[in-house]
Amino acid sequence: MSPRFVVARLGMLVVTLLVSSLAIHGAMFLTPGDPATLLVGGSRNPDPAVLAQIHREYHLDDPFIQGYWHWLGNCLQGDFGKSLVYRDSVAALIGDRAGTTLALVVYASLLVLAAGTVIGTVAALRGGRTETLATTVTAGAMAVPTFVMAVLLIWLFAVRLAWFPVYGSGEGFTGTLTHLTLPAVALAMTWIGYVAQVTRTAVRAELRSEHVETARSRGVPERTVIRRHVLHNASGPVFAVSGVGIAGIIATAAVIEQAFGTGGLGALMIEAAAKQDMAVVQAVSLVFVVVFVVINTAVDLISAALDPRAARKGAR
């Protein structure tokens, strides 16, 4: 992996974050009227003294770029302002809910990595009916929207079978695991299908490659051929799509959190948007964008390390 590729990806990371933060900050000013009315919760008759205080606190009377840099500088220091709807600092609200979202994303990501790679690998190695069945099931999983999957899982496993709770995030490790199982499965199902399909294709391509045939002709044991030559060389595209899947899980977590009432960051953002609490919406949006972009950049760098050909293409 060349230094030029690394510098290019890191440069894109910085530019993307700056543009995204500028768009998030500027969205408040696109709404007709005084942006301070959004920060106060969209009240029809806000107290003029409160509006004046918000103007001073958020530097709304400053030129746009100056106000943006001031807001961004505070965010970099962990100061996202104060929610006038929840009567608490935005950083505290995010801190209270971040753990639930992190647990949900990690749980769903583990399901994607484990189930997707295993299904795809078994399908490619066995072929025949196993491959046909795996392809059909994973294609179906990819076709079902996340919110529809959530409704189906709630109806079957929470209402009909009563195996899992349907609301809340639980307490303690066992309680959290139980409460987050259905949300994690709903969140992961689409990406399990994607990862399984890519894994199957990558493994099948490696099985037909020349170096695998050469290793077999030299009498290398089949298990060694599969482990060292097939799975190792197929890991690049599998890791890449898995990383994209994890980023996609973060992007769609809000839908699942709202459906299952887990009370994470996604649910907080939706609740704040409904109450027009823009300080919270801006902060949570910025957190999601930062995590999403950082994960994508990390995936690019690690994929390039696994497959130098990707780095050479990206550096051109």
VOBA-1610 file (N, C-alpha, C; in pm, whole numbers, padded with zeros to 5 digits, always signed):
BEGIN
Met+00085-00119+00000Met+00000+00000+00000Met+00089+00125+00000Ser+00075+00205-00104Ser+00163+00320-00120Ser+00122+00435-00028Pro+00221+00516+00015Pro+00188+00635+00094Pro+00095+00730+00021Arg+00107+00734-00111Arg+00019+00822-00190Arg-00127+00783-00173Phe-00153+00653-00174Phe-00291+00605-00156Phe-00344+00642-00018Val-00261+00623+00085Val-00302+00655+00221Val-00333+00804+00235Val-00242+00887+00181Val-00262+01033+00189Val-00389+01073+00115Ala-00413+01012-00001Ala-00533+01045-00079Ala-00660+01010-00003Arg-00662+00892+00061Arg-00781+00850+00135Arg-00803+00938+00258Leu-00696+00971+00328Leu-00709+01056+00446Leu-00753+01197+00406Gly-00702+01244+00292Gly-00746+01375+00243Gly-00894+01375+00209Met-00939+01268+00145Met-01082+01256+00114Met-01165+01250+00241Leu-01111+01185+00344Leu-01181+01178+00473Leu-01202+01318+00530Val-01097+01398+00533Val-01106+01533+00589Val-01204+01618+00508Val-01192+01612+00376Val-01280+01692+00291Val-01426+01651+00308Thr-01451+01521+00312Thr-01588+01472+00328Thr-01648+01517+00461Leu-01568+01509+00567Leu-01618+01551+00697Leu-01647+01701+00700Leu-01561+01779+00640Leu-01584+01924+00637Leu-01709+01959+00558Val-01724+01898+00442Val-01842+01926+00359Val-01969+01881+00430Ser-01963+01764+00493Ser-02080+01712+00564Ser-02118+01801+00682Ser-02017+01842+00759Ser-02046+01929+00873Ser-02100+02063+00827Leu-02052+02113+00715Leu-02103+02239+00660Leu-02249+02224+00619Ala-02283+02110+00557Ala-02421+02085+00517Ala-02512+02070+00638Ile-02464+02001+00741Ile-02545+01982+00862Ile-02571+02114+00931His-02468+02197+00943His-02485+02328+01006His-02573+02418+00921Gly-02554+02411+00789Gly-02629+02501+00701Gly-02775+02463+00685Ala-02811+02335+00714Ala-02949+02292+00698Ala-03045+02375+00782Met-03000+02417+00899Met-03085+02496+00988Met-03121+02631+00925Phe-03033+02684+00842Phe-03054+02816+00785Phe-03136+02810+00656Leu-03165+02690+00606Leu-03245+02677+00486Leu-03394+02690+00516Thr-03432+02671+00642Thr-03571+02684+00681Thr-03610+02831+00689Pro-03722+02870+00630Pro-03763+03010+00637Pro-03780+03056+00782Gly-03748+03180+00807Gly-03764+03235+00941Gly-03635+03237+01019Asp-03649+03259+01147Asp-03534+03270+01236Asp-03488+03132+01279Pro-03360+03095+01253Pro-03312+02964+01297Pro-03326+02942+01448Ala-03328+03048+01525Ala-03341+03035+01670Ala-03474+02973+01709Thr-03578+02993+01627Thr-03707+02931+01660Thr-03701+02780+01651Leu-03613+02726+01563Leu-03594+02581+01556Leu-03521+02531+01680Leu-03421+02605+01721Leu-03344+02564+01838Leu-03426+02569+01965Val-03528+02654+01967Val-03613+02663+02085Val-03728+02565+02080Gly-03732+02487+01970Gly-03834+02383+01959Gly-03948+02419+01868Gly-03932+02522+01786Gly-04035+02558+01690Gly-04158+02623+01751Ser-04143+02683+01866Ser-04257+02746+01933Ser-04313+02860+01847Arg-04446+02874+01844Arg-04508+02979+01763Arg-04487+03117+01825Asn-04486+03123+01955Asn-04469+03251+02024Asn-04353+03241+02123Pro-04231+03231+02073Pro-04116+03217+02163Pro-04089+03345+02239Asp-04032+03330+02355Asp-03995+03444+02438Asp-03881+03520+02369Pro-03897+03650+02343Pro-03790+03726+02277Pro-03658+03720+02353Ala-03664+03714+02486Ala-03541+03706+02565Ala-03469+03574+02539Val-03548+03467+02525Val-03489+03336+02497Val-03426+03336+02357Leu-03496+03397+02260Leu-03441+03404+02125Leu-03310+03484+02123Ala-03306+03593+02198Ala-03185+03673+02203Ala-03070+03594+02265Gln-03102+03514+02369Gln-03000+03432+02433Gln-02946+03327+02336Ile-03035+03267+02257Ile-02993+03166+02160Ile-02906+03230+02052His-02943+03348+02009His-02862+03417+01908His-02720+03439+01959Arg-02708+03477+02086Arg-02575+03499+02142Arg-02500+03368+02159Glu-02570+03265+02213Glu-02504+03138+02243Glu-02457+03066+02118Tyr-02539+03069+02012Tyr-02505+02997+01889Tyr-02448+03088+01781His-02422+03214+01815His-02358+03309+01722His-02435+03318+01591Leu-02567+03324+01600Leu-02650+03328+01480Leu-02643+03462+01409Asp-02600+03566+01479Asp-02588+03697+01416Asp-02453+03715+01348Asp-02362+03621+01368Asp-02232+03627+01301Asp-02248+03590+01154Pro-02152+03629+01070Pro-02153+03578+00932Pro-02154+03425+00932Phe-02213+03367+00827Phe-02236+03223+00825Phe-02109+03142+00848Ile-02004+03173+00774Ile-01880+03095+00787Ile-01822+03111+00926Gln-01826+03232+00981Gln-01773+03253+01117Gln-01852+03173+01219Gly-01985+03174+01203Gly-02069+03095+01295Gly-02045+02946+01279Tyr-02021+02902+01155Tyr-01993+02761+01130Tyr-01864+02719+01198Trp-01757+02796+01184Trp-01629+02760+01246Trp-01641+02759+01398His-01719+02851+01452His-01738+02852+01597His-01811+02725+01643Trp-01917+02688+01569Trp-01992+02566+01602Trp-01905+02442+01588Leu-01827+02436+01478Leu-01743+02320+01455Leu-01634+02311+01562Gly-01577+02426+01600Gly-01475+02424+01705Gly-01529+02373+01837Asn-01651+02413+01872Asn-01713+02362+01995Asn-01739+02212+01985Cys-01783+02166+01868Cys-01810+02022+01850Cys-01682+01941+01866Leu-01572+01992+01814Leu-01445+01921+01827Leu-01400+01911+01972Gln-01449+02001+02055Gln-01418+01997+02199Gln-01524+01921+02279Gly-01622+01862+02208Gly-01726+01787+02276Gly-01842+01871+02326Asp-01848+01997+02285Asp-01955+02087+02327Asp-02052+02103+02211Phe-02167+02033+02218Phe-02267+02039+02112Phe-02381+02135+02144Gly-02366+02210+02249Gly-02472+02302+02287Gly-02568+02241+02386Lys-02680+02309+02405Lys-02780+02265+02503Lys-02914+02245+02435Ser-02981+02136+02470Ser-03114+02109+02419Ser-03215+02185+02504Leu-03290+02273+02438Leu-03391+02349+02511Leu-03521+02271+02525Val-03531+02160+02454Val-03650+02073+02467Val-03630+01973+02579Tyr-03512+01908+02583Tyr-03483+01809+02685Tyr-03422+01870+02811Arg-03390+02000+02806Arg-03334+02071+02922Arg-03206+02006+02973Asp-03120+01970+02880Asp-02993+01907+02917Asp-02891+01936+02807Ser-02764+01916+02837Ser-02663+01935+02733Ser-02676+01824+02630Val-02649+01859+02505Val-02661+01761+02397Val-02558+01650+02415Ala-02440+01684+02462Ala-02336+01583+02484Ala-02382+01479+02585Ala-02451+01524+02691Ala-02501+01430+02792Ala-02608+01339+02733Leu-02695+01395+02649Leu-02799+01314+02586Leu-02738+01208+02496Ile-02635+01247+02421Ile-02567+01152+02333Ile-02496+01045+02415Gly-02430+01086+02523Gly-02359+00990+02607Gly-02452+00888+02669Asp-02573+00930+02706Asp-02669+00837+02768Asp-02720+00733+02670Arg-02723+00767+02542Arg-02785+00677+02444Arg-02683+00605+02355Ala-02560+00652+02355Ala-02460+00596+02263Ala-02433+00449+02292Gly-02435+00409+02418Gly-02407+00270+02453Gly-02504+00172+02390Thr-02632+00208+02387Thr-02733+00120+02328Thr-02710+00105+02178Thr-02685+00217+02111Thr-02660+00210+01967Thr-02534+00131+01936Leu-02429+00152+02016Leu-02304+00079+01995Leu-02326-00071+02011Ala-02398-00110+02115Ala-02426-00253+02137Ala-02506-00312+02021Leu-02605-00237+01973Leu-02687-00286+01862Leu-02605-00301+01734Val-02521-00202+01705Val-02440-00206+01583Val-02337-00319+01590Val-02274-00336+01705Val-02175-00444+01721Val-02242-00580+01706Tyr-02357-00597+01769Tyr-02432-00723+01762Tyr-02468-00754+01616Ala-02526-00655+01547Ala-02565-00677+01408Ala-02444-00702+01319Ser-02334-00632+01344Ser-02213-00650+01264Ser-02157-00791+01280Leu-02157-00842+01402Leu-02110-00979+01425Leu-02196-01080+01351Leu-02328-01055+01349Leu-02417-01144+01275Leu-02386-01141+01126Val-02362-01021+01074Val-02330-01008+00932Val-02202-01083+00898Leu-02097-01059+00976Leu-01968-01121+00947Leu-01975-01273+00960Ala-02036-01321+01067Ala-02040-01465+01092Ala-02132-01536+00992Ala-02258-01495+00987Ala-02355-01564+00902Ala-02324-01545+00754Gly-02289-01423+00714Gly-02265-01396+00573Gly-02148-01475+00517Thr-02035-01476+00587Thr-01917-01547+00538Thr-01936-01698+00542Val-01998-01748+00647Val-02020-01893+00656Val-02114-01941+00546Ile-02226-01872+00528Ile-02323-01913+00426Ile-02260-01908+00287Gly-02190-01800+00257Gly-02128-01786+00126Gly-02020-01889+00101Thr-01938-01915+00203Thr-01829-02012+00187Thr-01882-02153+00168Val-01978-02194+00251Val-02036-02328+00240Val-02104-02345+00104Ala-02175-02243+00060Ala-02244-02251-00070Ala-02145-02270-00184Ala-02034-02196-00180Ala-01935-02206-00287Ala-01862-02340-00285Leu-01830-02390-00166Leu-01753-02513-00156Leu-01837-02636-00189Arg-01962-02637-00148Arg-02046-02755-00172Arg-02114-02752-00308Gly-02154-02632-00352Gly-02219-02621-00482Gly-02353-02692-00485Gly-02402-02720-00603Gly-02527-02796-00621Gly-02647-02732-00554Arg-02727-02817-00488Arg-02849-02768-00424Arg-02820-02674-00308Thr-02710-02699-00238Thr-02674-02610-00127Thr-02650-02469-00177Glu-02578-02457-00287Glu-02551-02324-00343Glu-02679-02259-00394Thr-02764-02338-00458Thr-02891-02284-00509Thr-02979-02234-00395Leu-02987-02315-00289Leu-03069-02276-00173Leu-03013-02150-00107Ala-02882-02146-00088Ala-02820-02030-00024Ala-02840-01904-00109Thr-02825-01917-00240Thr-02843-01802-00329Thr-02986-01751-00324Thr-03082-01843-00322Thr-03223-01804-00319Thr-03258-01734-00188Val-03215-01792-00077Val-03248-01736+00054Val-03182-01599+00073Thr-03056-01588+00038Thr-02987-01460+00056Thr-03041-01353-00038Ala-03080-01391-00159Ala-03142-01295-00249Ala-03274-01244-00192Gly-03350-01335-00130Gly-03474-01294-00066Gly-03450-01200+00051Ala-03345-01228+00130Ala-03312-01141+00243Ala-03272-01002+00195Met-03202-00994+00083Met-03162-00865+00029Met-03280-00785-00024Ala-03385-00855-00065Ala-03500-00788-00128Ala-03598-00730-00026Val-03593-00778+00098Val-03690-00733+00199Val-03639-00607+00266Pro-03714-00496+00263Pro-03671-00374+00331Pro-03655-00396+00481Thr-03568-00317+00542Thr-03537-00336+00684Thr-03660-00322+00772Phe-03743-00221+00745Phe-03860-00200+00832Phe-03962-00312+00815Val-03970-00370+00695Val-04060-00484+00674Val-04007-00605+00750Met-03876-00626+00746Met-03815-00735+00822Met-03842-00719+00971Ala-03835-00596+01020Ala-03863-00570+01162Ala-04005-00610+01198Val-04100-00574+01113Val-04241-00609+01139Val-04260-00760+01138Leu-04198-00829+01042Leu-04211-00975+01035Leu-04152-01043+01158Leu-04036-00998+01203Leu-03973-01057+01320Leu-04054-01031+01446Ile-04109-00912+01459Ile-04194-00881+01575Ile-04316-00971+01576Trp-04380-00985+01459Trp-04502-01067+01452Trp-04473-01213+01486Leu-04362-01267+01432Leu-04335-01409+01451Leu-04275-01441+01587Phe-04165-01375+01621Phe-04089-01415+01740Phe-04131-01343+01868Ala-04199-01232+01857Ala-04242-01161+01977Ala-04391-01182+02005Val-04473-01179+01900Val-04618-01190+01920Val-04663-01336+01916Arg-04630-01408+01810Arg-04677-01545+01794Arg-04606-01644+01886Leu-04473-01640+01887Leu-04396-01737+01965Leu-04356-01685+02102Ala-04354-01554+02120Ala-04318-01491+02249Ala-04180-01536+02297Trp-04085-01546+02205Trp-03949-01586+02241Trp-03865-01467+02286Phe-03891-01350+02230Phe-03810-01232+02259Phe-03899-01114+02293Pro-03849-01023+02376Pro-03924-00900+02404Pro-03921-00811+02280Val-04016-00720+02272Val-04029-00639+02153Val-03996-00493+02177Tyr-03975-00454+02302Tyr-03955-00312+02330Tyr-03847-00293+02436Gly-03767-00189+02419Gly-03664-00155+02518Gly-03530-00217+02485Ser-03431-00180+02564Ser-03294-00228+02543Ser-03247-00324+02651Gly-03327-00345+02757Gly-03292-00439+02861Gly-03186-00388+02957Glu-03161-00464+03060Glu-03061-00429+03161Glu-02968-00548+03184Gly-02839-00519+03207Gly-02742-00626+03224Gly-02709-00691+03091Phe-02607-00776+03092Phe-02564-00838+02967Phe-02671-00928+02907Thr-02730-01015+02989Thr-02831-01108+02938Thr-02955-01034+02891Gly-03000-00938+02971Gly-03118-00862+02932Gly-03096-00783+02805Thr-02979-00720+02792Thr-02949-00643+02671Thr-02941-00735+02550Leu-02876-00851+02567Leu-02864-00946+02457Leu-03001-00993+02409Thr-03089-01021+02504Thr-03223-01068+02469Thr-03304-00960+02398His-03300-00839+02452His-03379-00730+02394His-03327-00686+02257Leu-03197-00698+02235Leu-03140-00649+02109Leu-03130-00754+02001Thr-03170-00879+02031Thr-03158-00986+01931Thr-03243-00958+01808Leu-03372-00933+01827Leu-03458-00906+01712Leu-03417-00780+01637Pro-03389-00668+01705Pro-03341-00551+01630Pro-03212-00579+01552Ala-03120-00654+01612Ala-02993-00682+01544Ala-03016-00770+01422Val-03102-00869+01433Val-03131-00957+01319Val-03198-00878+01207Ala-03295-00793+01243Ala-03362-00712+01142Ala-03264-00618+01072Leu-03173-00563+01149Leu-03074-00469+01095Leu-02972-00540+01008Ala-02940-00665+01042Ala-02832-00736+00974Ala-02877-00817+00853Met-03005-00849+00845Met-03050-00948+00747Met-03013-00912+00603Thr-03037-00787+00564Thr-03005-00747+00427Thr-02857-00762+00397Trp-02774-00721+00493Trp-02629-00725+00471Trp-02574-00866+00483Ile-02640-00952+00556Ile-02601-01093+00554Ile-02614-01148+00412Gly-02722-01111+00344Gly-02741-01154+00207Gly-02632-01102+00114Tyr-02599-00973+00128Tyr-02493-00915+00044Tyr-02359-00984+00068Val-02322-00998+00195Val-02192-01059+00227Val-02187-01203+00180Ala-02296-01277+00197Ala-02300-01416+00153Ala-02283-01426+00002Gln-02349-01337-00071Gln-02339-01341-00218Gln-02197-01308-00264Val-02137-01204-00205Val-02000-01168-00244Val-01902-01277-00204Thr-01920-01334-00084Thr-01831-01441-00040Thr-01839-01562-00134Arg-01961-01600-00170Arg-01979-01713-00262Arg-01910-01687-00395Thr-01928-01568-00450Thr-01867-01535-00579Thr-01714-01533-00570Ala-01662-01474-00462Ala-01517-01465-00446Ala-01453-01602-00427Val-01516-01686-00347Val-01462-01820-00323Val-01469-01904-00450Arg-01580-01893-00524Arg-01593-01968-00649Arg-01486-01925-00750Ala-01459-01795-00755Ala-01356-01746-00848Ala-01218-01799-00810Glu-01189-01804-00681Glu-01059-01854-00638Glu-01047-02004-00661Leu-01156-02078-00648Leu-01152-02222-00671Leu-01113-02255-00815Arg-01148-02163-00908Arg-01117-02187-01049Arg-00986-02121-01092Ser-00917-02059-00998Ser-00795-01986-01033Ser-00679-02081-01062Glu-00579-02030-01134Glu-00466-02112-01177Glu-00379-02156-01060His-00359-02066-00964His-00269-02102-00853His-00328-02210-00765Val-00461-02218-00757Val-00526-02326-00681Val-00506-02459-00754Glu-00522-02458-00886Glu-00500-02580-00963Glu-00354-02625-00951Thr-00262-02529-00949Thr-00121-02563-00936Thr-00093-02628-00800Ala-00152-02571-00694Ala-00132-02626-00560Ala-00187-02768-00551Arg-00302-02792-00611Arg-00360-02927-00610Arg-00273-03025-00688Ser-00220-02980-00800Ser-00137-03069-00881Ser-00009-03108-00811Arg+00034-03024-00717Arg+00155-03054-00641Arg+00127-03142-00519Gly+00002-03181-00501Gly-00032-03270-00391Gly-00056-03202-00259Val-00078-03070-00260Val-00109-03000-00136Val-00245-03046-00085Pro-00256-03079+00045Pro-00385-03124+00099Pro-00497-03024+00072Glu-00618-03077+00047Glu-00731-02992+00009Glu-00762-02888+00117Arg-00754-02927+00244Arg-00782-02830+00352Arg-00684-02714+00347Thr-00558-02746+00321Thr-00456-02641+00311Thr-00482-02551+00191Val-00522-02610+00081Val-00552-02533-00039Val-00668-02436-00011Ile-00773-02489+00053Ile-00889-02405+00083Ile-00850-02292+00178Arg-00776-02325+00282Arg-00744-02225+00384Arg-00644-02121+00335Arg-00535-02166+00274Arg-00426-02074+00239Arg-00445-02005+00105His-00503-02076+00010His-00509-02021-00126His-00648-01966-00162Val-00752-02033-00117Val-00886-01990-00156Val-00940-01883-00060Leu-00952-01919+00068Leu-01012-01825+00163Leu-00926-01701+00184His-00795-01719+00188His-00708-01604+00209His-00719-01504+00094Asn-00716-01554-00029Asn-00723-01463-00144Asn-00862-01405-00165Ala-00965-01473-00113Ala-01102-01421-00127Ala-01137-01322-00016Ser-01047-01305+00080Ser-01080-01221+00197Ser-01090-01073+00162Gly-01021-01029+00056Gly-01022-00888+00020Gly-01161-00834-00011Pro-01227-00887-00114Pro-01362-00838-00146Pro-01464-00867-00035Val-01445-00978+00036Val-01537-01009+00145Val-01525-00905+00257Phe-01402-00869+00291Phe-01383-00768+00394Phe-01438-00633+00348Ala-01418-00601+00221Ala-01466-00472+00169Ala-01617-00460+00180Val-01690-00562+00136Val-01836-00554+00142Val-01885-00563+00286Ser-01811-00634+00373Ser-01848-00640+00514Ser-01835-00503+00579Gly-01728-00431+00544Gly-01711-00296+00597Gly-01821-00203+00551Val-01857-00212+00423Val-01968-00131+00372Val-02097-00168+00444Gly-02113-00298+00473Gly-02232-00342+00545Gly-02241-00284+00684Ile-02129-00278+00754Ile-02127-00221+00888Ile-02163-00073+00882Ala-02108-00002+00782Ala-02144+00138+00764Ala-02292+00153+00732Gly-02345+00062+00651Gly-02488+00065+00620Gly-02574+00037+00741Ile-02527-00049+00829Ile-02600-00077+00953Ile-02612+00050+01037Ile-02503+00125+01046Ile-02506+00251+01121Ile-02605+00348+01059Ala-02608+00353+00926Ala-02695+00448+00857Ala-02843+00415+00874Thr-02877+00287+00892Thr-03017+00247+00903Thr-03058+00212+01046Ala-02967+00233+01141Ala-02999+00197+01280Ala-03117+00274+01335Ala-03135+00398+01288Ala-03244+00482+01341Ala-03381+00418+01317Val-03398+00355+01200Val-03527+00292+01168Val-03558+00180+01265Ile-03458+00096+01290Ile-03479-00019+01379Ile-03496+00026+01523Glu-03419+00124+01566Glu-03430+00172+01704Glu-03570+00229+01730Gln-03625+00296+01631Gln-03759+00350+01647Gln-03863+00239+01648Ala-03843+00137+01564Ala-03940+00028+01555Ala-03944-00055+01683Phe-03828-00077+01745Phe-03820-00161+01864Phe-03809-00080+01994Gly-03806+00052+01984Gly-03801+00135+02104Gly-03679+00111+02189Thr-03563+00093+02126Thr-03442+00065+02204Thr-03385+00190+02271Gly-03425+00308+02224Gly-03380+00431+02289Gly-03237+00469+02261Gly-03186+00437+02142Gly-03049+00472+02107Gly-03040+00608+02040Leu-02926+00633+01977Leu-02903+00762+01913Leu-02998+00786+01796Gly-03028+00682+01721Gly-03120+00697+01609Gly-03257+00739+01655Ala-03306+00675+01760Ala-03436+00713+01815Ala-03433+00855+01869Leu-03321+00892+01933Leu-03308+01028+01984Leu-03316+01130+01871Met-03251+01102+01759Met-03253+01195+01647Met-03394+01210+01590Ile-03467+01099+01579Ile-03604+01105+01527Ile-03694+01182+01623Glu-03680+01154+01752Glu-03760+01227+01851Glu-03729+01376+01849Ala-03600+01410+01840Ala-03559+01550+01838Ala-03609+01620+01712Ala-03607+01549+01598Ala-03656+01609+01473Ala-03806+01636+01483Ala-03880+01543+01545Ala-04024+01563+01561Ala-04055+01684+01649Lys-03967+01709+01746Lys-03985+01823+01837Lys-03912+01947+01790Gln-03850+01939+01672Gln-03775+02050+01612Gln-03662+02097+01703Asp-03600+02002+01769Asp-03484+02033+01854Asp-03359+02020+01768Met-03326+02126+01695Met-03221+02119+01595Met-03083+02101+01654Ala-03060+02146+01774Ala-02928+02128+01835Ala-02896+01980+01849Val-02995+01902+01889Val-02976+01758+01903Val-02966+01691+01766Val-03051+01730+01673Val-03049+01671+01539Val-02914+01694+01472Gln-02862+01816+01483Gln-02732+01846+01424Gln-02622+01761+01485Ala-02621+01751+01615Ala-02514+01678+01684Ala-02517+01529+01651Val-02634+01468+01658Val-02644+01324+01630Val-02613+01297+01483Ser-02661+01383+01394Ser-02629+01367+01252Ser-02478+01373+01228Leu-02413+01466+01297Leu-02268+01478+01282Leu-02197+01354+01333Val-02242+01299+01444Val-02182+01177+01499Val-02196+01061+01401Phe-02316+01044+01345Phe-02338+00936+01249Phe-02252+00953+01125Val-02242+01076+01075Val-02161+01101+00955Val-02014+01071+00981Val-01964+01116+01095Val-01823+01094+01128Val-01793+00944+01136Val-01877+00869+01206Val-01855+00725+01221Val-01864+00656+01085Phe-01963+00694+01006Phe-01983+00634+00874Phe-01861+00656+00784Val-01813+00780+00778Val-01701+00814+00690Val-01572+00750+00739Val-01550+00749+00870Val-01428+00690+00925Val-01424+00539+00897Ile-01537+00472+00913Ile-01541+00328+00887Ile-01514+00300+00739Asn-01574+00378+00650Asn-01549+00357+00508Asn-01403+00379+00472Thr-01341+00480+00532Thr-01199+00505+00505Thr-01114+00391+00558Ala-01144+00344+00678Ala-01069+00232+00735Ala-01083+00107+00649Val-01203+00084+00596Val-01224-00031+00509Val-01140-00019+00382Asp-01135+00102+00324Asp-01053+00123+00204Asp-00906+00092+00231Leu-00856+00141+00345Leu-00715+00121+00376Leu-00682-00026+00404Ile-00768-00092+00480Ile-00743-00233+00512Ile-00759-00320+00387Ser-00858-00288+00303Ser-00877-00364+00179Ser-00756-00349+00088Ala-00700-00227+00085Ala-00580-00205+00005Ala-00461-00283+00059Ala-00455-00296+00192Ala-00347-00374+00252Ala-00362-00523+00219Leu-00486-00571+00214Leu-00511-00711+00181Leu-00492-00737+00031Asp-00529-00639-00050Asp-00517-00654-00195Asp-00447-00531-00252Pro-00315-00535-00271Pro-00240-00419-00321Pro-00289-00367-00455Arg-00357-00451-00535Arg-00408-00405-00663Arg-00510-00294-00646Ala-00591-00301-00535Ala-00689-00195-00508Ala-00620-00063-00477Ala-00508-00070-00408Ala-00434+00051-00376Ala-00376+00114-00501Arg-00324+00031-00592Arg-00266+00085-00714Arg-00373+00152-00801Lys-00493+00091-00804Lys-00601+00152-00881Lys-00647+00282-00818Gly-00655+00283-00681Gly-00703+00403-00613Gly-00606+00516-00619Ala-00479+00487-00636Ala-00377+00592-00638Ala-00364+00658-00773Arg-00424+00600-00876Arg-00412+00655-01012Arg-00498+00780-01026
//
